[in-house]
Structures are given as C-alpha cells and as structure tokens.
Amino acid sequence: MSRLVVVSNRIADPRKTAAGGLAVALAEVLNNAGGLWFGWSGKVIDDAEDDDVVFQRAGPVTLAMVDLSQADHDAFYLGYSNGVLWPVFHYRLDLADFDAGYISGYRRVNQLFARKLLPLLKPDDVIWVHDYHLIPLAAELRALGCKQRIGFFLHIPLPPPLMLAAIPGHDWLIRALFAYDLVGFQSKADLDHFAGYVESEAHAQPVDDGRWRAFGRTVQAGAFPIGIDVQEFTELAHAPEAVELYERMRLEYSRRKLLVGVDRLDYSKGLPQRMRAFREFLTKNPDLRSSATLIQIASPSRENVSAYTEILHELESLCGSINGNFGELDWMPVRYIHRTVARARLPGLYRASRVALVTPLRDGMNLVAKEFLAAQNVDDPGVLVLSRFAGAAEQLREALLVNPYDTEGTAAAILLALQMPVEERRARHEALMQTIRRYDVHWWCDSFLAALERTQSEEKGTSWLRL
Ligand code: ADQ
C-alpha cells in the first residue's frame, strides 16, 4: 500500500486533536493509515533559509516541520494567504490587500516547502495537499521532478470566476491547480465556479465527467464535502466533561431557552449580522424576551490582521448595546465570550441549546453545524438555523435555511426555531443525522483518496509548469 503524505500549513500532533476542524480530520486519516505530515512548525525565526526539517514521531505518524523567517511569514501567511486569498475566496474583495510584494513571498514559501519535502518522498507515495496556503505546491514539486500522485483539497469556498479574476496573478494561481492529479472542493457551487473559470478564462475543454484539459494537462476535479466523526462526537457528548457542562447549563438556564453560536472570530462568519437579527427578534417579540438567551462563543483568530480587530470591536459594541437596551436585572440577552471552548466541553454546550445559529456570510463547509446535530438528544433535539451561504447548506436541507443579510428573515427563523414542536424537531433532526452519518469524515477521506487513486496517470512534464 502506498504511504500517505499530508501537507498543510499548520500541523498538529494527531494524538491530541484539541483544535477541531481540519486538524481532527487529518489526524483521523493519518492515525488510520500512518504516514508523514509535513508543514510549518508554527515558529517564526530570524533566518529560516538554511534551517533543517525537524522530525517528531507521533504514534504511527511522522511529523516533519519547517520554520519560517519573519519576512516569509509576513508575506506568505499574513499577506497573501490571509490578506488576499482568504477575503477574496470569501467574496470580500473590499477587504483584500493586493500589495504586490505578497505574491512573491507566497511563492517563495511554496518553493521552500517543495524543496524540503522532495527528499523525504518515496516513489509510490500519495501526496495530499490542503488549503489555500499551498495552491502552487504541486507545481513547485513538479518543477523539481516530482512524479507522484498529488491531490489538493480546498477547505474554503472558491468564488465566482469574475471575482477570482480580480486577483492580480489569478491565472498563475489557477494554472497551478492543473499540476495536481485531483482537485477537491467542499461543494458543488465551488466546483461550478472552477469549471466556469477554467472554461471562460483558460479556454479549458471539459474532457469527460469531472475532467478538464488546459495548459497541456488534464485535471480531475470534484466536490467532496467534509464531514465530522459522528460517532466520536456523539461519544464525546456522553463523556464527563460534556455532561458536567450540560448539567450546569440546564440548571442555570432552567427558565430559558438557549441559543448558541460557536465560531472563530472572523468576518466571514456573519457575527454582526447575527446579532442584528437577534436584536430584531427581541424587538418584534417583547413577550418572549426574557425567555431566551444567546450564548456567542467567538474564539480569537488572526489578531494581527487588521480586519479582525475591526470585527472584534463591532461585535463587542453590538453585544453591549443589546444588553444595555434589552437586559433586565435578572436577565442578559447575550452572553458573549471571546475565548475558545475546550473541545471536550463543546458537545455539552450544544446539547443544552435549543437553537444553533450558524449564519456565516460565506463558509467552505462549517463543521459547527454538523457537530451541533451530532450532540443533540434524539428525543428532544435542538434546531439548526443555517445560512444558505455555508457549504453545509447544500447537504443539510432540513435545517432552517436563512439568508444572513436578511435581518427580518433571520429573526423570523429564530422565532420559528424556538417555537418548533418536538415532532417536527425530531423529524428534521433524524433526516439531518442520516446525512451527516452517511457523509462523515471517513467518507470524505476515503472518497477523496479513492478518486485520487483512480486518476489516470499522465506524463508529468516539468517545463510547462514553470510559473
Ligand atoms: P473554520 O473556518 O475554522 O474551518 P469550522 O468548520 O466552522 O470553521 O470550524 C472548525 C472547527 O473549529 C470545529 O470543529 C469547531 O468546533 C471548532 N471551533 C470553531 N470555533 C470554536 C470556538 N469558539 N471554540 C472552540 N472550538 C471552535 C475551515 C473552513 C470551514 C470548513 C473547515 C473544515 O473555513 O468552512 O468547514 O475548514 O474543512
């Protein structure tokens, strides 16, 4: 069997998956199959150029890590990845900083990764590259002669062709995707954007189902919606830490229904819009006011990127004014917590909540939506209010789908969710559970890797890939 090599910007010890999300999903694949996980160590040092790869053994997995210099970190990570690709891919051209220096730093780090990774590879390795930080990695590896199968998965959305075309160097970026054997997206919408872009901008020809030919090369692309480990998360909901939190919340909020939001504090998550919708709900339903409390957990994220400080202040001021205007001596409508909740406690919080508000303006998938469902009591489940702009909305049709820009519509959905009879809650929850069980994280890994294995091998010349 081939060895699996996973490459992602950040890596984590797969035996300790405290962070959730991508780290948990990748740990899952690697722990099962064993293999190599290559990425940035998280360390920024004065001069990383000649630094060696640091290895660490973590059960069946070898972690291989490189440090970044301050200049590379600033241009690659802060500048291009999070200052250009993250906002544009989340449809926020207004927040992108197209400083011309960033793209060369982005390319430099991808070249550094390729140079350091290449000597570690075995001939029949299968390489799986993750996310927007590393789009050109396969092209850089191919330029050094790498012939192994390489797959790429984009965890965030791909915007429509014209929006993509606003990025200076967009053609370079998308051409680099053709160095992969398989490119995976979270949703059909993202795949359609890819097809639209390559057909209109790169004059690519659709070859057959899911394959496109351009730049003298053929690439396979598909939608592989990421899932969670439903069984693991359900078990976590019954473990002591979650149960303890659940019981404490139930006691403290015995007279109220809880609404919950759990997000990284990011402008893509629609937090101010969510607060405005909740304010609208409180305004329109004075009789229900003191019977509902919204707990919003927003974990600190990328605090050295300026757009993030702005969203932090906006959210704080909205929560403050809602509590100031609607609060009573014995009731505050919003509890806003600017911290990460330990993964082991999250299911307790989800289970104690009647409603989850998962209302991003744009999201690749959103795993919180799936975790909330998995943590519910099947006899008395809560209701998922989900943005139609989350990748998860393509799959989770039985959730209450909302347009997060529509304050009144979202407020109406909150009311509906709080008043939904138990029979309807059960029926919706059962249908949603079927979907998340069927398309869980194991399905995601297996189907992506099987599709990568099936890709037809093609002469992987190196010359056309020079960017
Ligand atoms: P994220 O944008 O980080 O991930 P999401 O999928 O919602 O978003 O969450 C990832 C994980 O982080 C979840 O397991 C969640 O429990 C955890 N998490 C989020 N906020 C937290 C908090 N405040 N405290 C504790 N834990 C928290 C990116 C894409 C998503 C995509 C994932 C996986 O942006 O669209 O679903 O990758 O592909």
Boltz pocket constraint, residues with backbone or C-beta under 6 A from the ligand:
constraints:
  - pocket:
      binder: B
      contacts: [[A, 19], [A, 20], [A, 21], [A, 22], [A, 155], [A, 156], [A, 226], [A, 262], [A, 263], [A, 264], [A, 297], [A, 298], [A, 299], [A, 339], [A, 340], [A, 341], [A, 342], [A, 343], [A, 346], [A, 363], [A, 364], [A, 365], [A, 366], [A, 367], [A, 368], [A, 371]]
      max_distance: 6.0
